[in-house]
Amino acid sequence: MSASPEKDKKVPMGVAYPVQDEAAEIGASSQGIYIDPDKEKAAFRKFDKYVVPVSFIFMLLCALDRNNLGNARVFGFDEDLGLHGRQFGNINTFSALTTMLFEVPWVLAVRRFGANKTLGAAFCIWSASTLGTAFVQNYGQAIVCRMLVNAAGGGLEQCFAYLFSTIYPRKEIGKRIITNNLAMCCSGAFGGLFAWAIQQMGTRNGLAAWRWLFIIEFCITIGIGGICWVFLPSTAETAWFLSPKEKEIMRLRKERDTLYRGAEKFDRRWIRIALLDPFVWLIGIAFFTSSVAINGFNVFLPTILAGLGFANLHVNYMTIPVYITGAISLVTVVYLSDRFKRRGLCIIGCLIPVIIGYLIAVGTPNKQAGYAAMFILVLGIYPTSTLVVSWIAGTLAPDDKRAFGMPFASSIGNLSNFVSSQLYPTQQGPRYIQGNAVSAGLNVVAAFLYGTCWFILRTRNIKKEKLRAEGATTNGLEGDKALDHTYIL
């Protein structure tokens, strides 16, 4: 590929020049569009300033609203509603159903109506349902409210991941998609502290402390989230905070990266193409097996710690250093994955500490060893899901295939909620050996499946390289399977 023009050479936008590395990787060279890399980066910095923080805040607020059910359980949720046996787990099971069913529709809505309208609607639904949780009186009402929270909030990660895939180069989206699991870590750490502080309130105005937990969370969500909503753009090319020249840059990027982005209007045939791609199904199943441990950890860490013998009063703040460790590991691993453009091997490496941590919890009744095990397994839990979403987002093309295939694979992964929500029934306390053992075993299976995904993409790359070496200009396929598209492994 010829060198780009010198920086100090005046070149009008849109003039035909050899494309940059990212465009070449995804086969957009046929467009021959040159974009000044400094001006392109300046546009990216505005998205980093206005959109990435909003994605973090949205997902932090939603994660607090979704996951503090585990903290509420520690100080009286089950007893006040008369829950017994697997009923708390059932609430999470039914909530998982709505998460799974609504991920694809939410992302398709972002593709059709824009991010600001779609995510604004989701924000209103989940915040109202959080407030409703504070006033539930029985098992059935709790199920309805939590299903609505998850129906609206469960698709946020995929919606933002899709939005980021339309803004940034493939090799750089991991450090933006990281906001979801970074929010999960922060909500786990400070959600525990927040819940512990509210627990000290006790009963006020006839309402138990766990009810105040959701009331106060609603007030915070509606206040902060409402302000953040204003900053969301509809599309990358029409973002309100970009100058006219920067909007033109984003439009030219879309035109240049036509193989990765596709046509403006949604083409339904890509749904069928995505459904026939074995990679979509296989990585979805792999995501399912690894996500059992992730989802179980998010909801049941307070329960696991209580089961290890720690007093309820200490459990909520004992989760804080665990989540901080997870956040540090998340940032480090995802940065390295983006830097070296390695997804599959990083994912497999992250599964190892997860397996070790759960096996320690299974193998010893010592509560200090069990607590240490939580620090080990959290090293891999959060990087895994971020890397998986980044891998799918950077693999599937064009936008239409990605808008369906990415949340579809995630929906398969979220079937894990049906398993994880049943892994810690009250009668199996205090050590929950079955739940921890199942989580460890499924991560072993996940390592094999992710390795198979890596092998599939590597095989496709080798076949394309061979055809190009033979002088072929096309293989007759479209999207990411086209000859000029190289997969990130």
Residue pairs with C-beta under 8 A, 6 or more apart in sequence:
1 18
1 24
1 29
2 18
3 18
4 17
4 18
4 20
4 34
4 37
5 11
5 17
5 34
7 36
7 38
11 17
11 34
11 36
13 34
13 35
13 36
13 39
13 245
13 248
13 249
13 252
14 33
14 34
14 248
14 252
15 34
16 32
16 33
16 34
17 32
17 33
17 34
18 24
18 29
18 32
18 34
19 28
19 29
19 31
19 32
19 33
19 34
19 256
20 35
20 37
20 40
22 169
22 170
22 171
22 257
23 29
23 31
23 33
23 256
23 257
25 170
25 171
25 486
26 170
26 257
26 259
26 260
26 397
26 484
26 485
26 486
27 259
27 260
27 482
27 483
27 484
27 485
27 486
28 256
28 257
28 258
28 259
28 260
28 484
29 484
30 484
31 255
31 256
31 257
31 258
33 252
33 255
33 256
35 249
35 252
35 253
35 256
36 249
39 245
39 246
39 249
40 249
40 253
42 246
43 242
43 246
43 249
43 250
44 167
44 168
46 239
46 241
46 242
46 246
47 167
47 168
47 236
47 239
48 176
49 241
50 231
50 233
50 239
50 241
51 163
51 167
51 231
51 232
51 233
51 239
52 176
52 179
53 228
54 228
54 229
54 231
54 232
55 160
55 163
55 164
55 176
55 179
55 180
56 179
56 182
56 183
57 183
57 224
57 225
57 228
58 119
58 123
58 156
58 160
58 225
58 228
59 156
59 157
59 160
59 179
59 180
59 183
59 184
60 183
60 186
60 187
61 127
61 217
61 220
61 221
61 224
61 225
62 126
62 153
62 156
62 183
62 221
63 183
63 184
63 186
63 187
63 188
63 191
64 187
64 191
64 194
64 217
64 220
64 221
65 126
65 127
65 130
65 149
65 153
65 214
65 217
65 218
65 221
66 95
66 149
66 150
66 153
67 184
67 187
67 188
67 191
67 298
67 299
68 187
68 191
68 194
68 195
68 213
68 214
68 217
69 77
69 91
69 92
69 133
69 146
69 299
70 298
70 299
70 300
70 301
70 302
70 303
71 191
71 192
71 195
71 196
71 213
71 302
71 316
72 195
72 210
72 213
72 214
73 88
73 302
73 303
74 195
74 199
74 302
74 303
74 306
74 312
74 315
74 316
75 195
75 199
75 209
75 210
75 312
76 208
76 209
76 210
77 83
77 88
77 210
78 84
78 87
78 88
78 426
80 208
80 210
81 136
81 137
81 138
81 139
81 142
82 138
82 139
83 91
83 139
84 426
85 425
85 426
85 427
86 422
86 425
87 139
88 426
89 421
89 422
89 423
89 424
89 425
90 143
90 421
91 139
91 142
91 143
91 146
91 421
92 146
92 299
92 417
92 420
92 421
93 417
93 418
93 421
93 422
94 143
94 146
94 147
95 143
95 146
95 147
95 149
95 150
95 417
95 421
96 150
96 295
96 414
96 415
96 416
96 417
96 418
96 421
97 147
97 417
97 418
98 147
98 148
98 150
98 151
98 154
99 150
99 151
99 154
99 155
99 414
99 417
100 154
100 411
100 414
100 415
100 417
101 151
101 411
102 151
102 152
102 154
102 155
103 154
103 155
103 158
103 407
103 408
103 410
103 411
103 414
104 404
104 407
104 408
104 411
105 155
106 118
106 122
106 155
106 156
106 158
106 159
106 407
107 155
107 158
107 159
107 162
107 403
107 404
107 406
107 407
108 266
108 403
108 404
108 407
109 118
110 118
110 119
110 159
110 162
110 163
110 403
111 162
111 266
111 399
111 400
111 403
112 266
114 233
114 234
114 235
115 159
115 163
115 232
115 233
115 234
115 235
116 229
116 232
116 233
116 234
117 234
118 159
119 156
119 159
119 229
119 232
120 229
120 232
121 152
122 152
122 153
122 155
122 156
122 159
123 152
123 225
123 226
123 229
124 152
125 148
125 151
125 152
126 148
126 149
126 152
126 153
126 221
127 218
127 221
127 222
127 225
128 148
128 218
129 145
129 146
129 148
129 149
129 152
130 145
130 149
130 214
130 217
130 218
130 221
131 214
131 215
131 218
132 144
132 145
132 148
133 142
133 145
133 146
133 149
133 214
134 207
134 211
134 212
134 213
134 214
134 215
134 218
135 211
136 142
136 145
154 414
155 407
156 180
157 177
157 180
157 389
157 410
158 389
158 406
158 407
158 410
160 177
160 179
160 180
161 173
161 177
161 180
161 389
161 390
161 393
161 406
162 393
162 399
162 402
162 403
162 406
162 407
163 236
164 173
164 176
164 177
164 393
165 173
165 393
165 394
165 399
165 402
165 406
166 235
166 236
166 254
166 261
166 399
167 176
167 236
167 250
168 176
170 260
170 393
170 394
170 488
171 338
171 341
171 394
171 488
172 338
173 390
173 393
173 394
174 334
174 337
174 338
174 386
174 387
174 390
175 334
175 335
175 338
177 334
177 386
177 389
177 390
177 393
178 330
178 331
178 334
178 386
180 385
180 386
180 389
181 330
181 382
181 383
181 385
181 386
182 327
182 330
182 331
182 382
184 298
184 382
185 323
185 324
185 326
185 327
185 330
185 382
186 323
186 327
188 298
188 301
188 319
188 322
188 323
188 326
189 319
189 320
189 321
189 322
189 323
189 324
189 327
190 320
192 302
192 315
192 316
192 317
192 318
192 319
192 320
192 323
193 316
193 317
193 320
194 213
195 213
195 316
196 313
196 316
196 317
198 209
198 212
198 213
198 216
199 209
199 313
199 316
200 209
201 209
201 212
202 209
203 209
204 212
207 215
231 241
233 239
233 240
233 241
236 250
236 254
237 247
237 250
237 251
237 254
238 247
239 247
239 250
242 250
254 261
258 398
259 397
259 398
259 479
259 482
259 484
259 485
260 397
260 398
260 399
260 480
260 485
261 397
261 398
261 399
262 270
262 397
262 398
262 399
262 400
262 401
262 479
263 398
263 400
266 400
266 403
267 400
268 400
270 398
270 400
270 401
270 404
270 479
271 400
271 404
273 401
273 478
273 479
274 280
274 396
274 401
274 404
274 405
274 408
275 408
277 396
277 401
277 405
277 481
278 456
279 395
279 453
279 456
279 457
280 392
280 396
280 405
280 408
280 409
281 409
281 412
282 449
282 452
282 453
282 456
283 388
283 391
283 392
283 409
283 449
283 450
283 453
284 408
284 409
284 410
284 411
284 412
284 413
285 412
285 449
286 388
286 446
286 449
286 450
286 452
286 453
287 385
287 388
287 409
287 410
287 412
287 413
287 416
288 412
288 413
288 414
288 415
288 416
289 416
289 442
289 443
289 445
289 446
289 449
290 347
290 351
290 354
290 384
290 385
290 388
290 413
290 442
290 443
290 446
290 450
291 385
291 413
291 414
291 416
291 417
291 420
292 416
292 419
292 420
292 423
292 438
292 439
292 442
293 354
293 358
293 377
293 381
293 420
293 439
293 440
293 442
293 443
294 381
294 382
294 384
294 385
294 416
294 420
295 414
295 416
295 417
295 420
295 421
296 420
296 421
296 423
296 424
296 435
296 439
297 304
297 377
297 378
297 381
297 439
299 420
299 421
300 420
300 423
300 424
300 432
300 435
301 319
301 322
301 374
302 315
302 316
302 319
303 424
303 429
303 432
304 361
304 370
304 374
304 424
304 432
304 436
305 315
305 318
305 319
305 371
305 374
306 312
306 315
306 429
306 430
307 424
307 429
307 430
307 431
307 432
308 361
308 367
308 370
308 371
308 430
308 431
309 367
309 430
310 318
310 367
310 371
318 371
321 375
322 374
322 375
322 378
323 378
325 375
325 378
325 379
326 378
326 379
326 381
326 382
327 382
329 378
329 379
329 380
329 382
329 383
330 382
330 383
330 386
333 346
333 350
333 383
333 387
334 383
334 386
334 387
334 390
336 342
336 346
337 343
337 346
337 383
337 387
337 390
338 390
341 488
341 489
342 489
343 387
343 388
343 390
343 391
343 394
343 488
343 489
344 391
344 450
344 451
344 453
344 454
344 457
344 489
345 454
345 489
346 383
346 387
347 383
347 384
347 387
347 388
347 391
347 450
348 447
348 450
348 451
348 454
349 380
350 379
350 380
350 381
350 383
350 384
350 387
351 380
351 384
351 443
351 444
351 446
351 447
351 450
352 380
352 447
353 376
353 377
353 379
353 380
354 377
354 379
354 380
354 381
354 384
354 439
354 440
354 443
355 440
355 443
355 444
356 373
356 376
356 377
357 373
357 374
357 375
357 376
357 377
357 378
357 379
358 373
358 377
358 436
358 437
358 439
358 440
358 443
359 436
359 437
359 440
360 369
360 370
360 372
360 373
360 376
361 370
361 373
361 374
361 431
361 436
362 433
362 436
362 437
362 440
364 370
365 431
388 413
389 406
389 410
391 453
391 488
392 402
392 405
392 406
392 409
392 410
393 402
393 406
394 488
395 457
395 480
395 487
395 488
396 402
396 405
396 406
396 479
396 480
397 479
397 480
397 485
398 479
401 479
401 480
419 438
419 442
420 439
423 432
423 434
423 435
423 438
423 439
424 432
424 435
428 434
428 435
454 489
457 487
457 489
458 487
458 489
460 481
460 487
461 486
461 487
461 489
464 475
464 483
464 485
464 486
467 475
467 483
468 483
472 483
473 483
474 482
474 483
475 481
475 482
475 483
477 483
479 485
480 487
